[in-house]
Amino acid sequence: MTTERIGPPLTAGERETLRAFLDYHRATLAMKCDGLSDEELRRRSMPPSTLSLLGLVRHMAEVERTWFRKVINGEDIPLVWSDEGDYQVAYDASTATRAEAFDAWRAEVEHSRRIEREAESLDVTAYNPRWGEKVSLRLVMLHLIHEYARHNGHADFLREGIDGTVGA
């Protein structure tokens, strides 16, 4: 699988720019996983950490699900991998497969894109129980960009440790 990654526009409106940056970072995570076996994708960074590329994909599925579906859309749904709301469970991908993780992640990304497209503006707000106050769709999109960018840095190191691939 080869992941196509399109750079964000240099001049565009706010919503288009946020959408493009988020998709750019989503594609970056997928690109970091291209060409690796399930075993390589499960390879952990270093003991005692359970962090792996597959764990990052699973974690980001949970993040997409939480922020777009649970917070913005108000859906009463559990996490994908934990009924107790434990995000750390997603990191432990020791028995996970590429298909299982990427199918869940892609499904959540599609839900997120639909929710964002259907929102009338970036100023739409919803209550976030974790923070105890309302958040805007704008903040959610910025938070997801931040979350992907941070974890893509982890993905860079993980990929380099697996096969020496670096960059972009």
C-alpha positions in Angstrom: 0.0 0.0 0.0 1.3 3.4 -0.9 -0.1 6.4 0.9 -0.7 9.6 -1.1 0.0 12.7 1.0 -1.1 16.1 -0.3 0.5 19.1 1.2 -1.8 21.8 2.7 -2.7 24.8 0.6 -0.5 27.9 1.0 -3.5 30.2 0.7 -7.0 29.1 1.6 -9.8 29.8 4.1 -9.6 28.7 7.7 -11.8 25.6 7.4 -10.1 24.3 4.2 -6.7 24.9 5.8 -7.6 23.0 9.0 -9.1 20.2 7.0 -6.0 19.9 4.8 -3.5 20.0 7.6 -5.5 17.3 9.5 -5.6 15.1 6.4 -1.9 15.7 5.8 -1.1 14.4 9.3 -3.4 11.5 8.9 -1.6 10.5 5.7 1.7 10.9 7.4 0.9 8.3 10.0 -0.3 5.9 7.3 2.8 6.6 5.3 5.0 5.7 8.3 3.4 2.3 8.3 3.6 1.6 4.6 5.5 -1.5 3.5 5.8 -3.1 7.0 4.6 -6.5 8.1 2.2 -6.9 11.1 5.2 -8.1 13.2 7.2 -4.9 12.3 4.2 -2.7 13.0 3.9 -4.3 16.5 7.5 -3.8 17.3 7.8 -1.8 20.5 10.0 1.2 21.0 11.8 0.1 24.2 10.9 -1.6 27.5 8.8 -1.0 29.4 6.9 1.0 26.8 4.2 -0.7 24.7 4.4 2.0 22.1 4.4 0.7 18.5 3.3 2.0 15.1 0.2 -0.2 15.3 -0.4 1.1 18.8 -0.3 4.7 17.4 -2.8 3.8 14.7 -5.1 2.3 17.3 -4.6 5.2 19.6 -5.5 7.7 16.9 -8.6 5.7 16.0 -9.7 6.3 19.7 -8.8 10.0 19.5 -10.8 10.5 16.3 -13.7 8.6 17.8 -13.7 10.5 21.1 -13.3 14.0 19.8 -15.6 13.9 16.7 -18.2 11.3 17.6 -18.4 11.4 21.4 -17.7 15.1 21.9 -18.9 17.0 18.8 -21.6 14.6 17.7 -22.7 13.7 21.2 -22.7 9.9 20.5 -22.9 7.7 23.6 -20.4 5.0 22.5 -17.5 3.2 24.2 -13.9 3.3 23.0 -13.0 0.8 20.4 -10.6 -1.2 22.5 -11.7 -0.4 26.1 -15.1 -0.3 27.6 -13.6 1.4 30.7 -12.3 4.4 28.7 -8.7 3.5 29.1 -6.8 5.0 26.2 -3.6 3.1 27.1 -5.2 -0.2 26.1 -5.0 0.9 22.4 -1.2 1.2 22.7 -0.7 -2.4 23.5 -1.0 -3.9 20.0 0.9 -7.1 20.8 -1.8 -9.2 19.2 -3.2 -6.6 16.8 -3.1 -6.8 13.0 -2.7 -4.2 10.3 -6.2 -5.0 9.0 -7.9 -4.7 12.4 -6.1 -1.4 13.4 -6.3 0.3 10.0 -10.0 -0.7 9.4 -10.9 0.8 12.8 -8.8 3.9 12.2 -10.1 4.5 8.6 -13.7 4.0 9.8 -13.2 6.7 12.5 -11.5 9.1 10.1 -14.5 8.8 7.8 -16.9 9.4 10.7 -14.8 12.5 11.6 -14.8 13.8 8.1 -18.6 13.4 7.8 -19.2 15.2 11.1 -16.9 18.0 10.2 -18.5 18.4 6.7 -22.0 18.4 8.2 -21.2 21.0 10.8 -22.5 24.5 9.8 -19.3 26.2 11.0 -16.1 25.9 13.0 -17.9 27.7 15.8 -20.2 24.7 16.5 -19.7 23.8 20.2 -20.3 20.7 22.2 -19.8 19.8 25.8 -16.5 18.0 26.7 -17.0 16.1 29.9 -13.3 15.7 30.4 -12.7 19.4 30.5 -16.1 20.3 32.0 -16.9 22.9 29.4 -17.9 23.4 25.8 -15.4 23.2 23.0 -15.6 24.3 19.4 -15.2 22.3 16.2 -12.2 24.6 15.5 -10.5 23.6 18.8 -11.2 19.9 18.1 -9.6 20.1 14.6 -6.6 22.0 16.0 -6.3 19.5 18.9 -6.3 16.6 16.4 -3.6 18.3 14.3 -1.5 18.7 17.4 -2.1 15.1 18.5 -1.2 13.7 15.0 1.9 15.9 14.7 3.1 14.8 18.2 2.5 11.1 17.5 4.0 11.4 14.0 7.2 12.4 15.7 7.0 9.1 17.6 6.3 7.3 14.4 9.4 8.8 12.8 11.6 7.2 15.5 9.7 3.9 15.5 10.0 3.6 11.7 13.7 4.4 11.8 14.3 1.8 14.5 12.5 -0.9 12.3 14.2 -0.4 9.0 16.2 2.8 9.0 13.7 4.8 7.0 13.8 8.5 8.0 12.3 11.7 6.8 9.0 13.3 5.6 
